[in-house]
Amino acid sequence: QVQLVESGGGLVEAGGSLRLSCAASGRTLSTNIMGWFRQAPGKEREFVVAISGRGIITPYADSVKGRFTISRDNAKNTVYLQMNSLKPEDTAVYYCAAGRFTIVTPEGVNYWGQGTQVTVSS
């Protein structure tokens, strides 16, 4: 089994920044691909970005391109999401996700974190 623990969410004003972290433990060989999804109230869970253990990044969602940056520290089994120039429409629960192969859809995800709330005020 794999456990994913997120941290770093919170309340920020529009234009501000937050950095999310997700630490994996357990059978981390199963976390070749790690990334982030988000889910706003009343909406479906949507893919944000993912990164492989070799640092190959799955293209960012258009809505966050140029503002969010994913990175990974394999020694710490941790993935980060730096979020800049935040907008009210970025408000959502952000979920860390992991799997052995592609995770661009929820169906491809093997493990989920518990989610962390990000709220951007206007």
MOPAC internal coordinates of N, CA, C and O (Angstrom, degrees):
PM7 1SCF
backbone

  N    0.0000 0     0.00 0     0.00 0    0    0    0
  C    1.4500 1     0.00 0     0.00 0    1    0    0
  C    1.5230 1   110.43 1     0.00 0    2    1    0
  O    1.2310 1   121.69 1   -22.08 1    3    2    1
  N    1.3032 1   114.38 1   157.92 1    3    2    1
  C    1.4571 1   121.75 1   179.04 1    5    3    2
  C    1.5234 1   108.20 1  -126.94 1    6    5    3
  O    1.2310 1   120.99 1   -42.24 1    7    6    5
  N    1.3044 1   115.70 1   137.76 1    7    6    5
  C    1.4540 1   120.82 1   174.62 1    9    7    6
  C    1.5259 1   108.56 1  -114.40 1   10    9    7
  O    1.2310 1   121.11 1   -45.25 1   11   10    9
  N    1.3057 1   115.48 1   134.75 1   11   10    9
  C    1.4573 1   122.17 1   177.51 1   13   11   10
  C    1.5224 1   108.56 1  -118.88 1   14   13   11
  O    1.2310 1   121.03 1   -54.05 1   15   14   13
  N    1.3119 1   115.63 1   125.95 1   15   14   13
  C    1.4668 1   120.23 1  -178.14 1   17   15   14
  C    1.5177 1   108.83 1  -122.94 1   18   17   15
  O    1.2310 1   121.23 1   -61.74 1   19   18   17
  N    1.3317 1   115.26 1   118.26 1   19   18   17
  C    1.4635 1   120.86 1  -179.15 1   21   19   18
  C    1.5187 1   110.50 1   -94.89 1   22   21   19
  O    1.2310 1   121.65 1   -23.42 1   23   22   21
  N    1.3174 1   114.44 1   156.58 1   23   22   21
  C    1.4542 1   121.03 1   172.44 1   25   23   22
  C    1.5196 1   108.24 1  -154.84 1   26   25   23
  O    1.2310 1   121.23 1   -16.60 1   27   26   25
  N    1.3357 1   115.26 1   163.40 1   27   26   25
  C    1.4569 1   119.42 1   173.37 1   29   27   26
  C    1.5145 1   116.23 1   107.29 1   30   29   27
  O    1.2310 1   119.68 1   175.65 1   31   30   29
  N    1.3177 1   118.21 1    -4.35 1   31   30   29
  C    1.4576 1   118.86 1   177.95 1   33   31   30
  C    1.5123 1   110.94 1   -72.24 1   34   33   31
  O    1.2310 1   121.13 1    -5.47 1   35   34   33
  N    1.3383 1   115.45 1   174.53 1   35   34   33
  C    1.4485 1   119.65 1   178.45 1   37   35   34
  C    1.5051 1   111.90 1   160.59 1   38   37   35
  O    1.2310 1   121.43 1    15.03 1   39   38   37
  N    1.3225 1   114.87 1  -164.97 1   39   38   37
  C    1.4676 1   123.03 1  -179.09 1   41   39   38
  C    1.5200 1   108.89 1  -106.11 1   42   41   39
  O    1.2310 1   120.86 1   -48.48 1   43   42   41
  N    1.3152 1   115.96 1   131.52 1   43   42   41
  C    1.4564 1   120.66 1  -179.05 1   45   43   42
  C    1.5260 1   108.36 1  -144.04 1   46   45   43
  O    1.2310 1   120.50 1   -27.83 1   47   46   45
  N    1.3066 1   116.65 1   152.17 1   47   46   45
  C    1.4548 1   121.25 1   176.11 1   49   47   46
  C    1.5273 1   110.32 1   -78.56 1   50   49   47
  O    1.2310 1   121.15 1   -24.77 1   51   50   49
  N    1.3091 1   115.40 1   155.23 1   51   50   49
  C    1.4586 1   120.06 1   176.70 1   53   51   50
  C    1.5324 1   109.81 1   -55.40 1   54   53   51
  O    1.2310 1   121.28 1   -43.02 1   55   54   53
  N    1.3189 1   115.16 1   136.98 1   55   54   53
  C    1.4491 1   121.02 1  -176.96 1   57   55   54
  C    1.5079 1   113.76 1    92.88 1   58   57   55
  O    1.2310 1   120.48 1   168.92 1   59   58   57
  N    1.3135 1   116.69 1   -11.08 1   59   58   57
  C    1.4500 1   121.08 1  -178.57 1   61   59   58
  C    1.5203 1   112.56 1   -83.57 1   62   61   59
  O    1.2310 1   121.77 1     6.13 1   63   62   61
  N    1.3413 1   114.22 1  -173.87 1   63   62   61
  C    1.4647 1   121.08 1  -176.34 1   65   63   62
  C    1.5069 1   110.89 1  -133.01 1   66   65   63
  O    1.2310 1   121.41 1   -27.80 1   67   66   65
  N    1.3146 1   114.91 1   152.20 1   67   66   65
  C    1.4572 1   123.02 1   171.61 1   69   67   66
  C    1.5214 1   107.94 1  -143.28 1   70   69   67
  O    1.2310 1   121.43 1   -25.16 1   71   70   69
  N    1.3177 1   114.86 1   154.84 1   71   70   69
  C    1.4579 1   120.37 1   175.85 1   73   71   70
  C    1.5182 1   109.03 1  -126.22 1   74   73   71
  O    1.2310 1   121.01 1   -60.93 1   75   74   73
  N    1.3078 1   115.67 1   119.07 1   75   74   73
  C    1.4491 1   121.21 1   177.39 1   77   75   74
  C    1.5254 1   109.73 1   -94.83 1   78   77   75
  O    1.2310 1   121.34 1   -34.55 1   79   78   77
  N    1.3221 1   115.03 1   145.45 1   79   78   77
  C    1.4646 1   121.10 1   175.67 1   81   79   78
  C    1.5174 1   109.18 1  -125.96 1   82   81   79
  O    1.2310 1   120.77 1   -29.63 1   83   82   81
  N    1.3204 1   116.12 1   150.37 1   83   82   81
  C    1.4473 1   121.44 1   176.80 1   85   83   82
  C    1.5183 1   107.96 1  -141.88 1   86   85   83
  O    1.2310 1   121.01 1   -65.01 1   87   86   85
  N    1.3215 1   115.68 1   114.99 1   87   86   85
  C    1.4552 1   121.54 1  -179.46 1   89   87   86
  C    1.5216 1   109.76 1  -102.64 1   90   89   87
  O    1.2310 1   121.04 1   -49.53 1   91   90   89
  N    1.3162 1   115.62 1   130.47 1   91   90   89
  C    1.4563 1   121.18 1   179.36 1   93   91   90
  C    1.5273 1   109.90 1  -102.80 1   94   93   91
  O    1.2310 1   121.20 1   -37.95 1   95   94   93
  N    1.3144 1   115.31 1   142.05 1   95   94   93
  C    1.4633 1   120.92 1   175.23 1   97   95   94
  C    1.5180 1   108.51 1  -140.41 1   98   97   95
  O    1.2310 1   121.42 1   -16.61 1   99   98   97
  N    1.3128 1   114.88 1   163.39 1   99   98   97
  C    1.4506 1   119.50 1  -177.76 1  101   99   98
  C    1.5183 1   110.35 1    97.89 1  102  101   99
  O    1.2310 1   121.05 1    42.61 1  103  102  101
  N    1.3155 1   115.60 1  -137.39 1  103  102  101
  C    1.4630 1   120.82 1  -177.35 1  105  103  102
  C    1.5278 1   109.59 1   -81.71 1  106  105  103
  O    1.2310 1   121.39 1  -105.08 1  107  106  105
  N    1.3098 1   114.94 1    74.92 1  107  106  105
  C    1.4672 1   119.43 1  -172.58 1  109  107  106
  C    1.5224 1   113.42 1   -71.15 1  110  109  107
  O    1.2310 1   120.05 1   171.10 1  111  110  109
  N    1.3230 1   117.52 1    -8.90 1  111  110  109
  C    1.4618 1   118.54 1   172.95 1  113  111  110
  C    1.5240 1   110.64 1   -64.48 1  114  113  111
  O    1.2310 1   120.70 1   160.96 1  115  114  113
  N    1.3324 1   116.26 1   -19.04 1  115  114  113
  C    1.4601 1   120.99 1   178.79 1  117  115  114
  C    1.5215 1   112.61 1   -86.97 1  118  117  115
  O    1.2310 1   120.29 1  -174.90 1  119  118  117
  N    1.3222 1   117.05 1     5.10 1  119  118  117
  C    1.4640 1   120.31 1  -177.75 1  121  119  118
  C    1.5186 1   110.06 1  -112.88 1  122  121  119
  O    1.2310 1   120.44 1  -134.93 1  123  122  121
  N    1.3202 1   116.76 1    45.07 1  123  122  121
  C    1.4597 1   120.53 1   178.91 1  125  123  122
  C    1.5227 1   111.28 1   -56.26 1  126  125  123
  O    1.2310 1   120.92 1   137.38 1  127  126  125
  N    1.3238 1   115.85 1   -42.62 1  127  126  125
  C    1.4551 1   121.33 1   177.56 1  129  127  126
  C    1.5208 1   108.61 1  -109.29 1  130  129  127
  O    1.2310 1   120.69 1   -51.69 1  131  130  129
  N    1.3071 1   116.28 1   128.31 1  131  130  129
  C    1.4615 1   121.10 1   175.67 1  133  131  130
  C    1.5158 1   108.54 1  -128.93 1  134  133  131
  O    1.2310 1   121.07 1   -31.84 1  135  134  133
  N    1.3087 1   115.57 1   148.16 1  135  134  133
  C    1.4554 1   117.63 1  -178.15 1  137  135  134
  C    1.5062 1   112.54 1  -170.54 1  138  137  135
  O    1.2310 1   121.38 1    16.99 1  139  138  137
  N    1.3190 1   114.97 1  -163.01 1  139  138  137
  C    1.4542 1   121.66 1  -173.66 1  141  139  138
  C    1.5255 1   111.37 1  -134.97 1  142  141  139
  O    1.2310 1   121.69 1   -40.91 1  143  142  141
  N    1.3031 1   114.36 1   139.09 1  143  142  141
  C    1.4560 1   123.96 1   167.71 1  145  143  142
  C    1.5250 1   107.16 1  -119.70 1  146  145  143
  O    1.2310 1   120.93 1   -13.43 1  147  146  145
  N    1.3101 1   115.83 1   166.57 1  147  146  145
  C    1.4588 1   120.02 1   172.62 1  149  147  146
  C    1.5185 1   110.04 1  -144.01 1  150  149  147
  O    1.2310 1   121.90 1   -25.46 1  151  150  149
  N    1.3216 1   113.97 1   154.54 1  151  150  149
  C    1.4586 1   119.62 1  -179.51 1  153  151  150
  C    1.5178 1   109.50 1  -140.37 1  154  153  151
  O    1.2310 1   121.35 1   -64.14 1  155  154  153
  N    1.3128 1   115.02 1   115.86 1  155  154  153
  C    1.4587 1   121.25 1   176.71 1  157  155  154
  C    1.5290 1   108.81 1   -89.51 1  158  157  155
  O    1.2310 1   119.98 1   -22.20 1  159  158  157
  N    1.3250 1   117.64 1   157.80 1  159  158  157
  C    1.4691 1   120.59 1  -179.76 1  161  159  158
  C    1.5207 1   112.01 1   -55.37 1  162  161  159
  O    1.2310 1   120.56 1   -50.46 1  163  162  161
  N    1.3222 1   116.53 1   129.54 1  163  162  161
  C    1.4535 1   121.45 1   177.59 1  165  163  162
  C    1.5125 1   115.00 1    77.23 1  166  165  163
  O    1.2310 1   120.36 1  -174.99 1  167  166  165
  N    1.3224 1   116.91 1     5.01 1  167  166  165
  C    1.4665 1   120.51 1  -178.80 1  169  167  166
  C    1.5086 1   110.94 1  -120.06 1  170  169  167
  O    1.2310 1   120.99 1   -16.73 1  171  170  169
  N    1.3262 1   115.72 1   163.27 1  171  170  169
  C    1.4391 1   120.53 1   177.69 1  173  171  170
  C    1.5298 1   110.37 1   -76.91 1  174  173  171
  O    1.2310 1   121.55 1   -22.69 1  175  174  173
  N    1.3159 1   114.63 1   157.31 1  175  174  173
  C    1.4536 1   119.47 1   176.28 1  177  175  174
  C    1.5235 1   108.36 1   -68.46 1  178  177  175
  O    1.2310 1   120.65 1   -48.57 1  179  178  177
  N    1.3284 1   116.35 1   131.43 1  179  178  177
  C    1.4550 1   120.35 1  -177.01 1  181  179  178
  C    1.5198 1   112.01 1  -122.45 1  182  181  179
  O    1.2310 1   121.49 1   -33.52 1  183  182  181
  N    1.3130 1   114.75 1   146.48 1  183  182  181
  C    1.4614 1   122.27 1   178.65 1  185  183  182
  C    1.5255 1   109.85 1   -71.75 1  186  185  183
  O    1.2310 1   121.30 1   -40.72 1  187  186  185
  N    1.3295 1   115.12 1   139.28 1  187  186  185
  C    1.4681 1   120.83 1   176.52 1  189  187  186
  C    1.5225 1   110.08 1  -108.48 1  190  189  187
  O    1.2310 1   120.09 1   120.77 1  191  190  189
  N    1.3174 1   117.43 1   -59.23 1  191  190  189
  C    1.4549 1   121.68 1  -178.76 1  193  191  190
  C    1.5200 1   108.45 1  -171.24 1  194  193  191
  O    1.2310 1   120.54 1   -21.85 1  195  194  193
  N    1.3406 1   116.56 1   158.15 1  195  194  193
  C    1.4575 1   121.48 1   176.60 1  197  195  194
  C    1.5179 1   109.42 1  -144.18 1  198  197  195
  O    1.2310 1   121.38 1   -17.93 1  199  198  197
  N    1.3321 1   114.96 1   162.07 1  199  198  197
  C    1.4518 1   120.86 1  -179.24 1  201  199  198
  C    1.5226 1   108.79 1  -143.37 1  202  201  199
  O    1.2310 1   120.46 1   -38.94 1  203  202  201
  N    1.3223 1   116.72 1   141.06 1  203  202  201
  C    1.4540 1   120.58 1   179.71 1  205  203  202
  C    1.5150 1   109.81 1   -88.57 1  206  205  203
  O    1.2310 1   121.10 1    -9.26 1  207  206  205
  N    1.3286 1   115.50 1   170.74 1  207  206  205
  C    1.4394 1   120.23 1   177.85 1  209  207  206
  C    1.5234 1   112.90 1   -63.52 1  210  209  207
  O    1.2310 1   120.81 1   160.36 1  211  210  209
  N    1.3174 1   116.06 1   -19.64 1  211  210  209
  C    1.4601 1   120.96 1   178.45 1  213  211  210
  C    1.5162 1   111.81 1   -94.45 1  214  213  211
  O    1.2310 1   120.67 1  -176.95 1  215  214  213
  N    1.3185 1   116.32 1     3.05 1  215  214  213
  C    1.4555 1   119.83 1   176.23 1  217  215  214
  C    1.5129 1   115.48 1    89.20 1  218  217  215
  O    1.2310 1   120.58 1  -170.18 1  219  218  217
  N    1.3267 1   116.49 1     9.82 1  219  218  217
  C    1.4620 1   119.56 1   178.39 1  221  219  218
  C    1.5293 1   108.50 1   -81.19 1  222  221  219
  O    1.2310 1   121.18 1   -54.18 1  223  222  221
  N    1.3211 1   115.36 1   125.82 1  223  222  221
  C    1.4574 1   120.76 1  -174.45 1  225  223  222
  C    1.5212 1   110.78 1  -100.07 1  226  225  223
  O    1.2310 1   121.05 1   -52.30 1  227  226  225
  N    1.3287 1   115.61 1   127.70 1  227  226  225
  C    1.4513 1   120.87 1   170.73 1  229  227  226
  C    1.5166 1   106.94 1   -72.12 1  230  229  227
  O    1.2310 1   118.90 1   -45.32 1  231  230  229
  N    1.3091 1   119.71 1   134.68 1  231  230  229
  C    1.4650 1   121.21 1  -174.24 1  233  231  230
  C    1.5249 1   113.67 1   -50.73 1  234  233  231
  O    1.2310 1   121.56 1   -39.36 1  235  234  233
  N    1.2978 1   114.62 1   140.64 1  235  234  233
  C    1.4546 1   121.60 1   178.95 1  237  235  234
  C    1.5298 1   111.19 1   -65.24 1  238  237  235
  O    1.2310 1   121.32 1   -29.17 1  239  238  237
  N    1.3132 1   115.09 1   150.83 1  239  238  237
  C    1.4566 1   119.41 1   169.59 1  241  239  238
  C    1.5289 1   108.91 1   -59.49 1  242  241  239
  O    1.2310 1   120.28 1   -37.16 1  243  242  241
  N    1.3105 1   117.07 1   142.84 1  243  242  241
  C    1.4644 1   121.14 1  -177.57 1  245  243  242
  C    1.5252 1   111.45 1   -55.73 1  246  245  243
  O    1.2310 1   120.48 1   145.94 1  247  246  245
  N    1.3047 1   116.69 1   -34.06 1  247  246  245
  C    1.4627 1   120.96 1  -175.47 1  249  247  246
  C    1.5226 1   113.45 1   -67.86 1  250  249  247
  O    1.2310 1   119.92 1   162.02 1  251  250  249
  N    1.3302 1   117.76 1   -17.98 1  251  250  249
  C    1.4663 1   120.16 1  -177.90 1  253  251  250
  C    1.5184 1   112.91 1  -119.06 1  254  253  251
  O    1.2310 1   120.43 1   175.94 1  255  254  253
  N    1.3080 1   116.79 1    -4.06 1  255  254  253
  C    1.4613 1   121.44 1  -176.81 1  257  255  254
  C    1.5246 1   110.88 1   -57.53 1  258  257  255
  O    1.2310 1   121.21 1   -47.55 1  259  258  257
  N    1.3290 1   115.29 1   132.45 1  259  258  257
  C    1.4492 1   120.45 1   179.63 1  261  259  258
  C    1.5186 1   114.37 1    87.14 1  262  261  259
  O    1.2310 1   120.58 1   169.00 1  263  262  261
  N    1.3273 1   116.50 1   -11.00 1  263  262  261
  C    1.4734 1   120.16 1  -179.46 1  265  263  262
  C    1.5294 1   112.34 1  -117.13 1  266  265  263
  O    1.2310 1   119.97 1   148.06 1  267  266  265
  N    1.2994 1   117.66 1   -31.94 1  267  266  265
  C    1.4613 1   122.30 1  -178.77 1  269  267  266
  C    1.5328 1   109.27 1  -106.20 1  270  269  267
  O    1.2310 1   121.35 1   -32.19 1  271  270  269
  N    1.3402 1   115.03 1   147.81 1  271  270  269
  C    1.4609 1   121.04 1   177.48 1  273  271  270
  C    1.5217 1   109.72 1  -136.91 1  274  273  271
  O    1.2310 1   120.91 1   -52.79 1  275  274  273
  N    1.3108 1   115.86 1   127.21 1  275  274  273
  C    1.4568 1   120.79 1   177.23 1  277  275  274
  C    1.5280 1   109.39 1   -98.57 1  278  277  275
  O    1.2310 1   121.04 1   -34.56 1  279  278  277
  N    1.3211 1   115.62 1   145.44 1  279  278  277
  C    1.4579 1   120.61 1   174.53 1  281  279  278
  C    1.5201 1   108.38 1  -148.18 1  282  281  279
  O    1.2310 1   121.73 1   -11.45 1  283  282  281
  N    1.3232 1   114.30 1   168.55 1  283  282  281
  C    1.4700 1   117.87 1  -173.79 1  285  283  282
  C    1.5121 1   108.83 1  -147.32 1  286  285  283
  O    1.2310 1   120.90 1   -39.59 1  287  286  285
  N    1.3202 1   115.89 1   140.41 1  287  286  285
  C    1.4599 1   123.66 1   174.31 1  289  287  286
  C    1.5198 1   107.07 1  -118.26 1  290  289  287
  O    1.2310 1   120.55 1   -80.88 1  291  290  289
  N    1.3164 1   116.56 1    99.12 1  291  290  289
  C    1.4662 1   120.21 1  -175.61 1  293  291  290
  C    1.5354 1   112.06 1   -65.14 1  294  293  291
  O    1.2310 1   120.31 1   148.00 1  295  294  293
  N    1.3145 1   117.01 1   -32.00 1  295  294  293
  C    1.4661 1   120.12 1   179.73 1  297  295  294
  C    1.5273 1   111.01 1   -63.17 1  298  297  295
  O    1.2310 1   120.89 1   149.92 1  299  298  297
  N    1.3376 1   115.91 1   -30.08 1  299  298  297
  C    1.4613 1   120.72 1  -179.45 1  301  299  298
  C    1.5279 1   112.12 1  -103.34 1  302  301  299
  O    1.2310 1   120.40 1  -178.83 1  303  302  301
  N    1.3258 1   116.84 1     1.17 1  303  302  301
  C    1.4763 1   121.14 1  -176.67 1  305  303  302
  C    1.5229 1   110.79 1    51.04 1  306  305  303
  O    1.2310 1   121.28 1  -136.12 1  307  306  305
  N    1.3026 1   115.15 1    43.88 1  307  306  305
  C    1.4574 1   120.87 1  -174.29 1  309  307  306
  C    1.5256 1   110.61 1  -128.76 1  310  309  307
  O    1.2310 1   121.20 1   -40.71 1  311  310  309
  N    1.3232 1   115.31 1   139.29 1  311  310  309
  C    1.4516 1   121.48 1   174.79 1  313  311  310
  C    1.5201 1   108.38 1  -118.62 1  314  313  311
  O    1.2310 1   120.79 1   -33.87 1  315  314  313
  N    1.3174 1   116.09 1   146.13 1  315  314  313
  C    1.4561 1   121.91 1  -176.34 1  317  315  314
  C    1.5267 1   109.96 1  -123.38 1  318  317  315
  O    1.2310 1   121.44 1   -26.66 1  319  318  317
  N    1.3107 1   114.86 1   153.34 1  319  318  317
  C    1.4607 1   120.34 1   172.65 1  321  319  318
  C    1.5212 1   107.44 1  -132.87 1  322  321  319
  O    1.2310 1   121.14 1   -72.90 1  323  322  321
  N    1.3134 1   115.42 1   107.10 1  323  322  321
  C    1.4638 1   120.94 1   175.53 1  325  323  322
  C    1.5170 1   108.14 1   -87.07 1  326  325  323
  O    1.2310 1   120.84 1   -57.56 1  327  326  325
  N    1.3086 1   116.01 1   122.44 1  327  326  325
  C    1.4619 1   121.30 1  -176.19 1  329  327  326
  C    1.5246 1   108.68 1  -117.44 1  330  329  327
  O    1.2310 1   120.79 1   -65.15 1  331  330  329
  N    1.3040 1   116.09 1   114.85 1  331  330  329
  C    1.4610 1   122.44 1   179.73 1  333  331  330
  C    1.5209 1   110.39 1  -114.59 1  334  333  331
  O    1.2310 1   121.24 1   -15.16 1  335  334  333
  N    1.3114 1   115.24 1   164.84 1  335  334  333
  C    1.4696 1   121.48 1   178.21 1  337  335  334
  C    1.5244 1   111.00 1    48.48 1  338  337  335
  O    1.2310 1   121.05 1  -132.44 1  339  338  337
  N    1.3003 1   115.59 1    47.56 1  339  338  337
  C    1.4657 1   120.07 1  -175.55 1  341  339  338
  C    1.5193 1   111.84 1   -64.76 1  342  341  339
  O    1.2310 1   121.65 1   -34.32 1  343  342  341
  N    1.3223 1   114.44 1   145.68 1  343  342  341
  C    1.4626 1   122.45 1  -179.32 1  345  343  342
  C    1.5322 1   109.36 1  -120.47 1  346  345  343
  O    1.2310 1   120.25 1   -23.52 1  347  346  345
  N    1.3118 1   117.12 1   156.48 1  347  346  345
  C    1.4775 1   118.74 1   177.76 1  349  347  346
  C    1.5292 1   112.49 1   -55.09 1  350  349  347
  O    1.2310 1   120.15 1   148.06 1  351  350  349
  N    1.3223 1   117.32 1   -31.94 1  351  350  349
  C    1.4637 1   119.75 1  -179.60 1  353  351  350
  C    1.5229 1   112.73 1   -73.04 1  354  353  351
  O    1.2310 1   119.91 1   173.97 1  355  354  353
  N    1.3213 1   117.77 1    -6.03 1  355  354  353
  C    1.4669 1   121.11 1   172.98 1  357  355  354
  C    1.5275 1   111.42 1   -81.83 1  358  357  355
  O    1.2310 1   120.22 1   172.46 1  359  358  357
  N    1.3117 1   117.18 1    -7.54 1  359  358  357
  C    1.4570 1   120.70 1   179.59 1  361  359  358
  C    1.5247 1   110.57 1   -60.80 1  362  361  359
  O    1.2310 1   121.13 1   -55.61 1  363  362  361
  N    1.3290 1   115.45 1   124.39 1  363  362  361
  C    1.4586 1   121.15 1  -175.87 1  365  363  362
  C    1.5171 1   108.98 1  -177.16 1  366  365  363
  O    1.2310 1   121.28 1   -10.45 1  367  366  365
  N    1.3227 1   115.15 1   169.55 1  367  366  365
  C    1.4592 1   120.13 1   165.74 1  369  367  366
  C    1.5216 1   106.58 1   -88.29 1  370  369  367
  O    1.2310 1   120.96 1   -52.83 1  371  370  369
  N    1.3019 1   115.76 1   127.17 1  371  370  369
  C    1.4593 1   121.55 1  -179.01 1  373  371  370
  C    1.5259 1   108.78 1  -100.92 1  374  373  371
  O    1.2310 1   121.35 1   -51.36 1  375  374  373
  N    1.3202 1   115.03 1   128.64 1  375  374  373
  C    1.4523 1   121.37 1  -177.26 1  377  375  374
  C    1.5251 1   110.37 1  -114.64 1  378  377  375
  O    1.2310 1   121.16 1   -48.83 1  379  378  377
  N    1.3020 1   115.39 1   131.17 1  379  378  377
  C    1.4490 1   121.23 1   169.66 1  381  379  378
  C    1.5173 1   108.16 1   -77.97 1  382  381  379
  O    1.2310 1   120.42 1   -37.52 1  383  382  381
  N    1.3212 1   116.80 1   142.48 1  383  382  381
  C    1.4551 1   121.35 1  -178.14 1  385  383  382
  C    1.5213 1   109.56 1  -137.82 1  386  385  383
  O    1.2310 1   120.78 1   -28.72 1  387  386  385
  N    1.3171 1   116.11 1   151.28 1  387  386  385
  C    1.4619 1   120.33 1   179.44 1  389  387  386
  C    1.5200 1   110.60 1  -147.73 1  390  389  387
  O    1.2310 1   121.55 1   -28.55 1  391  390  389
  N    1.3061 1   114.64 1   151.45 1  391  390  389
  C    1.4499 1   120.07 1   177.19 1  393  391  390
  C    1.5073 1   109.75 1  -167.57 1  394  393  391
  O    1.2310 1   120.95 1    -5.07 1  395  394  393
  N    1.3155 1   115.79 1   174.93 1  395  394  393
  C    1.4522 1   119.51 1  -178.37 1  397  395  394
  C    1.5232 1   111.38 1   -85.14 1  398  397  395
  O    1.2310 1   120.47 1   153.40 1  399  398  397
  N    1.3210 1   116.71 1   -26.60 1  399  398  397
  C    1.4621 1   120.11 1  -176.71 1  401  399  398
  C    1.5185 1   108.98 1  -124.72 1  402  401  399
  O    1.2310 1   119.79 1    29.84 1  403  402  401
  N    1.2863 1   118.00 1  -150.16 1  403  402  401
  C    1.4486 1   121.10 1  -177.26 1  405  403  402
  C    1.5236 1   111.03 1   -64.85 1  406  405  403
  O    1.2310 1   120.92 1   -37.52 1  407  406  405
  N    1.3102 1   115.84 1   142.48 1  407  406  405
  C    1.4718 1   120.10 1   179.90 1  409  407  406
  C    1.5189 1   110.77 1  -128.92 1  410  409  407
  O    1.2310 1   119.94 1  -145.80 1  411  410  409
  N    1.3208 1   117.71 1    34.20 1  411  410  409
  C    1.4621 1   119.76 1  -177.66 1  413  411  410
  C    1.5237 1   112.31 1   -74.34 1  414  413  411
  O    1.2310 1   120.42 1   166.23 1  415  414  413
  N    1.3154 1   116.80 1   -13.77 1  415  414  413
  C    1.4598 1   120.35 1   173.86 1  417  415  414
  C    1.5219 1   108.57 1  -124.15 1  418  417  415
  O    1.2310 1   119.88 1   -27.24 1  419  418  417
  N    1.3205 1   117.84 1   152.76 1  419  418  417
  C    1.4698 1   119.46 1   179.44 1  421  419  418
  C    1.5313 1   112.74 1   -56.35 1  422  421  419
  O    1.2310 1   120.32 1   150.79 1  423  422  421
  N    1.3232 1   116.99 1   -29.21 1  423  422  421
  C    1.4631 1   120.41 1  -178.60 1  425  423  422
  C    1.5241 1   111.97 1   -65.80 1  426  425  423
  O    1.2310 1   120.50 1   157.01 1  427  426  425
  N    1.3152 1   116.66 1   -22.99 1  427  426  425
  C    1.4590 1   119.95 1  -179.28 1  429  427  426
  C    1.5138 1   114.18 1   -87.63 1  430  429  427
  O    1.2310 1   120.76 1   173.78 1  431  430  429
  N    1.3113 1   116.14 1    -6.22 1  431  430  429
  C    1.4577 1   120.73 1  -176.57 1  433  431  430
  C    1.5257 1   110.35 1   -84.39 1  434  433  431
  O    1.2310 1   121.20 1   -48.45 1  435  434  433
  N    1.3237 1   115.31 1   131.55 1  435  434  433
  C    1.4595 1   120.92 1   176.80 1  437  435  434
  C    1.5296 1   112.56 1   -93.75 1  438  437  435
  O    1.2310 1   121.00 1   149.28 1  439  438  437
  N    1.3217 1   115.69 1   -30.72 1  439  438  437
  C    1.4661 1   120.09 1  -176.84 1  441  439  438
  C    1.5216 1   110.05 1  -137.85 1  442  441  439
  O    1.2310 1   121.41 1   -38.38 1  443  442  441
  N    1.3264 1   114.91 1   141.62 1  443  442  441
  C    1.4596 1   122.59 1   178.44 1  445  443  442
  C    1.5281 1   110.08 1  -123.03 1  446  445  443
  O    1.2310 1   121.23 1   -33.62 1  447  446  445
  N    1.3169 1   115.25 1   146.38 1  447  446  445
  C    1.4451 1   120.19 1   168.02 1  449  447  446
  C    1.5230 1   109.30 1   -82.16 1  450  449  447
  O    1.2310 1   120.88 1    -2.06 1  451  450  449
  N    1.3146 1   115.91 1   177.94 1  451  450  449
  C    1.4592 1   120.48 1  -175.97 1  453  451  450
  C    1.5249 1   112.28 1   -80.72 1  454  453  451
  O    1.2310 1   120.19 1   165.66 1  455  454  453
  N    1.3102 1   117.24 1   -14.34 1  455  454  453
  C    1.4516 1   121.55 1   179.77 1  457  455  454
  C    1.5154 1   111.97 1    95.13 1  458  457  455
  O    1.2310 1   120.77 1   -33.54 1  459  458  457
  N    1.3172 1   116.13 1   146.46 1  459  458  457
  C    1.4585 1   122.28 1   176.36 1  461  459  458
  C    1.5293 1   108.12 1  -135.52 1  462  461  459
  O    1.2310 1   121.05 1   -45.46 1  463  462  461
  N    1.3174 1   115.60 1   134.54 1  463  462  461
  C    1.4641 1   120.71 1  -175.30 1  465  463  462
  C    1.5237 1   110.33 1   -80.92 1  466  465  463
  O    1.2310 1   121.35 1   -47.82 1  467  466  465
  N    1.3096 1   115.02 1   132.18 1  467  466  465
  C    1.4579 1   122.48 1   171.50 1  469  467  466
  C    1.5244 1   107.08 1  -120.30 1  470  469  467
  O    1.2310 1   121.16 1   -57.38 1  471  470  469
  N    1.3242 1   115.38 1   122.62 1  471  470  469
  C    1.4536 1   120.65 1   179.76 1  473  471  470
  C    1.5212 1   109.05 1  -123.99 1  474  473  471
  O    1.2310 1   120.82 1   -55.11 1  475  474  473
  N    1.3173 1   116.04 1   124.89 1  475  474  473
  C    1.4472 1   121.83 1  -179.25 1  477  475  474
  C    1.5262 1   108.49 1  -113.94 1  478  477  475
  O    1.2310 1   120.93 1   -62.18 1  479  478  477
  N    1.3143 1   115.83 1   117.82 1  479  478  477
  C    1.4559 1   120.04 1  -178.19 1  481  479  478
  C    1.5230 1   110.46 1   -91.19 1  482  481  479
  O    1.2310 1   121.08 1   -30.44 1  483  482  481
  N    1.3119 1   115.54 1   149.56 1  483  482  481
  C    1.4743 1   119.82 1  -178.18 1  485  483  482
  C    1.5080 1   111.07 1   -91.13 1  486  485  483
  O    1.2310 1   120.10 1   180.00 1  487  486  485

